[in-house]
């Protein structure tokens, strides 16, 4: 966690006009060692909160036997972390409960920061002030497909909520980008929880989701009667335990149903990585030997690492982790060197990464052999719409050069998001 904090501090929070508080939550008491290390990594105030037991336990309306059988089954078929009871607690807490924790009562905005993440670019403005001044309520920087086996009944539950609560739905909400279209009929697909082939274009959920381990949002929205009613509807149905309803699809559906699309913002300019998924925006590259863009992190991060954990980690460890081989590092830097000329996009944005296509993460969490329905266009393109859907030639995203799997000769879209700021 210290490494994530150091990056956010150096890239954003260290500025005198920022220095926002850090609030840490855990279902157990934090150790003194953790508190000391974290407090040393930032000059901002730090709060260490233990989640109340009632917010991190199986609700009384859940059949524990059914839950245990279901999670073992989902784990057996490869649904990620579905066998872990704590993971179900975490998904439920992040989906709706977190915003009501007592410590957060005095705050209006949150930025979710996970352990072992990487921030590649300097963030030269106040993201919270931006959200407030432009009337945004939710911000993301990746949209990906999720494994539909995790939440087979989520859309059915959501449709039932919409039908029974039309007064709560935003008049100018747009969730069409989350639904399958007639074009999504190229593959021989099977509906995961029935084994029956689907008729296409029938308004079913396409399993796109905002990658919620990075999100900047309004706490007032997640405390609103709309989101709270939707969360309670899903919670009482047992989906966080009998299935593996994740906070990512729940947040995605909620903000798309209860907010106008103009209040949802794509932070393309924030370079970020978590696990398999990463995004690097177009940015300036300076040829000066001392340029910050030659460095994976600002000097301040390297100095802070040595000060916080002397002799244990260096800046390379922050970028690639302690287990990457020398050959892998060499390939990474070779790739970056070849991409120098493309990195001339957003003025003033300096990053320590190679520019990626906007849809490069689309299929990374869905097994290639999966028979779930896959939208023809990548999720981020469906969200952006317009010119981002213009193709050079017709080709399934799962065979596209911009997807996760090989098979195409190159990108089949006119725009790939690597050459310039998509919002200019």
C-alpha positions in Angstrom: 0.0 0.0 0.0 2.9 2.3 0.7 4.0 2.2 -2.9 0.5 3.3 -4.1 0.5 6.1 -1.6 4.0 7.4 -2.6 2.9 7.5 -6.3 -0.3 9.4 -5.6 1.6 11.8 -3.4 4.3 12.5 -6.0 1.9 12.6 -9.0 -0.9 14.6 -7.3 -1.4 15.1 -3.6 1.9 16.6 -2.5 1.0 20.0 -4.0 0.2 22.6 -1.3 -3.2 23.2 -2.8 -4.1 19.6 -2.5 -2.8 17.5 0.5 -6.1 15.7 0.8 -6.7 13.3 3.7 -6.1 9.5 3.5 -8.7 7.2 5.0 -7.9 3.5 5.3 -10.4 0.8 5.9 -9.9 -2.7 7.1 -12.0 -5.4 8.7 -9.3 -5.9 11.3 -7.3 -3.5 13.3 -4.3 -2.0 11.5 -0.9 -2.8 12.9 1.3 -0.2 14.4 3.9 -1.0 11.7 1.4 -0.3 8.9 0.3 3.0 10.5 3.9 4.1 10.9 4.9 3.2 7.3 1.8 4.9 5.8 2.1 8.0 8.0 5.7 8.4 6.9 4.7 8.2 3.2 2.5 11.4 3.3 2.3 14.7 5.0 -1.5 14.6 4.8 -3.7 13.5 7.7 -4.3 9.7 7.9 -7.2 8.0 9.5 -7.3 4.2 10.1 -10.8 2.8 10.4 -12.0 -0.6 11.3 -15.1 -1.6 9.4 -18.0 -2.5 11.8 -18.7 -6.2 12.0 -22.2 -5.8 10.7 -20.9 -4.3 7.5 -18.4 -7.1 6.9 -20.4 -10.3 7.7 -23.1 -12.5 6.1 -26.5 -10.8 6.5 -29.1 -12.7 8.5 -31.3 -13.3 5.4 -28.6 -15.3 3.6 -28.8 -19.1 3.6 -25.3 -19.9 4.6 -25.4 -23.5 3.3 -26.6 -22.3 -0.1 -23.8 -19.6 -0.1 -21.1 -22.2 0.8 -22.2 -24.6 -2.0 -22.5 -21.8 -4.5 -19.1 -20.3 -3.8 -17.4 -23.6 -4.0 -19.1 -24.3 -7.3 -18.1 -20.9 -8.8 -14.6 -21.3 -7.6 -14.5 -24.8 -9.2 -15.5 -23.4 -12.7 -12.9 -20.6 -12.5 -14.9 -17.5 -11.4 -12.2 -15.3 -9.9 -12.0 -15.3 -6.1 -15.6 -16.5 -5.8 -14.7 -19.2 -3.2 -13.4 -16.6 -0.8 -16.0 -15.5 1.7 -14.0 -12.3 2.4 -14.2 -11.4 -1.3 -18.0 -11.5 -1.2 -17.9 -9.2 1.9 -15.6 -6.8 0.1 -17.8 -6.6 -3.1 -20.9 -5.9 -1.0 -19.1 -3.3 1.1 -17.7 -1.5 -1.9 -20.9 -1.7 -3.8 -23.0 0.4 -1.4 -22.0 0.3 2.3 -18.7 2.2 2.1 -20.3 5.6 1.6 -22.1 5.4 4.9 -19.1 4.7 7.1 -19.0 7.2 9.9 -15.5 8.6 9.1 -16.6 9.5 5.5 -19.6 11.6 6.7 -17.6 14.8 6.5 -16.4 14.2 2.9 -18.2 14.9 -0.4 -15.7 13.1 -2.7 -13.6 9.9 -2.8 -10.7 8.5 -4.8 -10.4 4.8 -4.5 -6.7 3.7 -4.3 -5.8 0.0 -4.1 -2.6 -1.7 -3.0 0.0 -2.5 -5.7 -1.3 -0.1 -8.3 0.8 2.2 -10.5 0.2 5.8 -11.6 2.3 6.7 -14.6 1.6 10.4 -15.2 1.7 13.6 -13.3 -1.8 14.9 -12.5 -1.5 18.6 -12.9 -4.9 19.7 -11.7 -7.3 19.1 -8.8 -9.4 16.2 -9.8 -12.0 16.9 -7.1 -12.3 20.5 -8.0 -12.7 19.4 -11.7 -15.5 17.1 -10.8 -17.3 19.7 -8.7 -16.9 22.6 -11.2 -18.0 20.5 -14.2 -20.9 18.9 -12.5 -19.5 15.3 -12.7 -20.5 12.6 -10.2 -18.4 9.6 -11.3 -15.0 9.2 -13.0 -13.3 6.2 -14.4 -10.3 5.4 -16.7 -10.9 1.9 -18.0 -14.0 0.0 -19.2 -13.7 -3.8 -19.6 -15.7 -6.9 -20.1 -16.4 -9.0 -17.0 -16.9 -12.7 -16.6 -20.7 -13.1 -16.9 -20.6 -16.3 -14.8 -20.0 -14.0 -11.8 -23.4 -12.5 -11.8 -25.9 -14.4 -13.9 -29.0 -12.8 -12.4 -27.7 -9.3 -12.0 -29.4 -7.9 -15.1 -32.7 -9.7 -14.4 -32.7 -8.1 -10.9 -31.8 -4.7 -12.4 -34.6 -4.8 -14.9 -37.1 -5.7 -12.2 -35.9 -2.7 -10.2 -36.2 -0.4 -13.2 -39.7 -1.7 -13.9 -40.8 -1.1 -10.3 -39.1 2.2 -9.7 -39.5 4.3 -12.8 -39.7 7.5 -10.7 -36.1 7.0 -9.6 -34.6 6.7 -13.1 -32.9 9.8 -14.5 -34.9 11.2 -17.4 -31.8 11.6 -19.6 -30.0 8.5 -18.4 -28.4 6.4 -21.2 -27.6 2.8 -20.6 -28.0 1.7 -24.2 -24.2 1.3 -24.4 -24.5 -1.5 -21.8 -26.9 -3.6 -23.8 -26.4 -6.1 -26.6 -27.3 -5.0 -30.1 -28.3 -6.9 -33.2 -24.7 -6.8 -34.4 -23.6 -8.9 -31.4 -24.6 -12.0 -33.3 -21.4 -13.1 -35.0 -20.4 -15.7 -32.4 -22.1 -19.0 -31.4 -23.0 -17.8 -27.9 -24.7 -19.4 -25.0 -26.3 -17.6 -22.1 -24.2 -18.5 -19.1 -26.9 -19.5 -16.6 -29.3 -21.3 -18.9 -27.1 -23.0 -21.6 -29.6 -21.7 -24.1 -28.6 -19.8 -27.2 -29.7 -16.2 -27.1 -31.7 -14.2 -29.6 -29.6 -11.2 -30.3 -30.4 -7.5 -29.8 -32.9 -8.3 -27.0 -31.7 -5.7 -24.6 -29.6 -8.0 -22.4 -26.6 -6.7 -20.4 -23.4 -7.0 -22.4 -21.2 -7.3 -19.2 -19.3 -4.1 -19.8 -18.2 -2.4 -16.6 -16.1 0.5 -15.3 -12.9 -0.9 -13.8 -13.8 0.2 -10.3 -10.5 -0.2 -8.5 -9.8 3.2 -9.9 -12.7 5.5 -9.4 -13.3 9.1 -8.4 -16.8 9.8 -7.3 -19.4 11.7 -5.4 -20.2 10.3 -2.0 -23.5 12.1 -2.1 -24.4 10.0 -5.2 -23.6 6.8 -3.4 -25.6 7.9 -0.4 -28.6 9.0 -2.6 -32.0 7.3 -2.3 -31.6 6.1 -5.8 -28.4 4.2 -5.4 -29.3 3.1 -1.9 -32.7 1.6 -3.1 -30.9 -0.2 -5.9 -28.2 -1.6 -3.7 -30.8 -2.8 -1.1 -32.8 -4.5 -3.9 -29.7 -6.4 -5.0 -28.6 -7.1 -1.4 -31.9 -8.5 -0.3 -32.0 -10.8 -3.3 -28.7 -12.4 -2.1 -26.7 -11.8 -5.2 -23.5 -10.7 -3.3 -23.4 -14.2 -1.8 -25.4 -16.7 -3.9 -23.5 -15.3 -6.9 -20.6 -12.9 -7.0 -22.1 -9.6 -7.7 -19.1 -7.2 -8.0 -19.0 -3.6 -7.0 -17.8 -2.8 -10.5 -20.9 -3.9 -12.5 -23.2 -2.6 -9.7 -21.5 0.9 -9.8 -21.6 0.8 -13.6 -25.3 0.0 -13.8 -26.1 2.4 -11.0 -24.4 5.5 -12.4 -25.7 4.7 -15.9 -29.3 4.4 -14.7 -29.5 7.2 -12.2 -27.2 9.8 -13.8 -27.2 11.6 -17.1 -24.2 10.5 -19.1 -22.8 14.0 -19.0 -22.1 13.5 -15.3 -19.8 10.5 -16.0 -16.2 11.3 -16.9 -13.5 9.4 -18.7 -10.1 10.2 -17.1 -8.1 9.2 -20.1 -5.2 11.5 -19.0 -4.5 9.5 -15.8 -2.0 6.7 -16.6 -2.9 3.8 -14.4 -2.2 0.1 -14.0 -3.7 -2.7 -11.8 -2.9 -6.3 -12.4 -3.4 -7.2 -16.1 -5.0 -4.0 -17.0 -3.3 -0.7 -17.6 -3.8 2.4 -19.6 -1.3 5.0 -20.7 -2.6 8.2 -22.3 -0.9 10.1 -25.2 1.6 12.6 -23.8 4.6 14.8 -24.5 8.0 13.4 -24.7 11.1 15.6 -24.1 14.5 14.7 -25.5 16.4 16.4 -22.7 18.5 13.8 -20.7 17.1 15.2 -17.5 13.5 15.0 -18.6 11.0 13.7 -16.1 9.4 11.7 -18.9 12.6 9.5 -19.1 12.0 8.4 -15.6 9.3 5.9 -14.5 8.6 8.1 -11.4 9.6 11.7 -10.4 12.8 11.9 -8.3 10.6 12.5 -5.3 9.2 9.0 -5.4 12.6 7.4 -5.7 13.8 9.4 -2.7 10.7 8.6 -0.7 11.1 4.9 -1.4 14.6 4.9 -0.1 13.6 7.0 2.9 10.6 4.8 3.7 12.0 1.4 3.0 15.8 1.8 2.8 17.7 -0.8 0.9 14.6 -2.9 0.2 12.9 -1.3 -2.8 13.8 1.0 -5.6 11.9 2.9 -8.3 12.1 0.0 -10.7 10.3 -2.2 -8.1 7.5 0.3 -8.0 7.1 0.2 -11.7 7.3 -3.5 -12.5 7.2 -5.2 -9.1 9.9 -7.2 -7.3 9.6 -10.3 -9.4 10.1 -9.1 -13.0 13.1 -10.5 -14.8 15.8 -8.5 -16.4 14.7 -9.6 -19.9 11.2 -8.5 -19.2 12.4 -5.1 -18.1 14.6 -4.8 -21.2 11.6 -5.6 -23.5 9.5 -3.0 -21.7 12.1 -0.2 -22.2 12.6 -1.3 -25.8 8.9 -0.9 -26.5 8.9 2.5 -24.8 11.9 3.7 -26.9 10.2 2.7 -30.2 7.0 4.6 -29.2 8.7 7.9 -28.5 7.3 9.7 -31.6 3.8 8.7 -30.7 4.0 10.3 -27.3 3.1 13.8 -28.3 -0.5 14.1 -27.3 -1.8 16.0 -24.2 0.2 19.2 -23.7 2.1 19.2 -20.5 1.3 15.6 -19.6 4.5 13.7 -18.6 4.3 10.0 -18.2 6.6 7.0 -17.6 4.8 4.6 -19.9 4.1 3.7 -23.5 0.9 5.0 -25.0 -1.8 2.4 -25.2 -4.9 2.1 -27.4 -8.1 3.0 -25.5 -9.5 -0.5 -25.9 -6.4 -2.5 -25.1 -7.8 -3.9 -21.9 -11.2 -4.8 -23.2 -11.1 -8.6 -23.0 -8.4 -9.2 -20.4 -10.7 -10.6 -17.7 -12.8 -12.9 -19.9 -11.4 -16.3 -20.8 -10.8 -16.6 -24.5 -12.8 -19.9 -24.6 -15.8 -18.3 -22.8 -19.1 -18.8 -24.6 -20.6 -15.7 -23.1 -22.0 -13.1 -25.5 -19.3 -10.6 -26.4 -20.2 -7.2 -27.8 -18.9 -6.6 -31.3 -17.4 -3.2 -30.2 -15.1 -2.8 -27.2 -16.8 -1.4 -24.1 -15.0 1.9 -24.0 -15.9 2.6 -27.6 -19.6 1.8 -26.9 -19.4 4.3 -24.0 -17.8 7.0 -26.1 -19.8 6.3 -29.3 -19.6 8.5 -32.4 -16.3 8.5 -34.2 -14.9 5.9 -31.9 -17.1 3.3 -33.5 -16.0 4.0 -37.1 -14.3 1.0 -38.4 -11.7 0.4 -41.1 -13.2 -3.1 -41.7 -15.6 -5.4 -39.9 -13.9 -7.6 -37.4 -14.8 -9.1 -34.0 -13.0 -7.3 -31.1 -11.7 -10.6 -29.8 -9.8 -11.0 -33.1 -8.7 -7.4 -33.2 -5.2 -6.0 -32.9 -6.5 -3.7 -30.2 -8.0 -6.5 -28.2 -6.3 -9.0 -25.9 -6.0 -11.8 -28.4 -4.1 -12.2 -31.6 -5.6 -12.9 -34.9 -6.0 -9.6 -36.7 -3.5 -7.7 -38.9 -4.0 -4.5 -36.9 -6.6 -2.2 -35.4 -9.8 -2.2 -37.3 -11.0 1.2 -36.1 -10.1 4.5 -37.6 -9.1 5.9 -34.2 -7.2 4.0 -31.6 -6.6 6.8 -29.1 -2.8 6.7 -29.2 -2.0 9.6 -31.4 -3.8 12.5 -29.6 -6.0 13.6 -26.8 -9.4 12.1 -27.6 -11.1 15.2 -26.1 -9.4 17.9 -28.1 
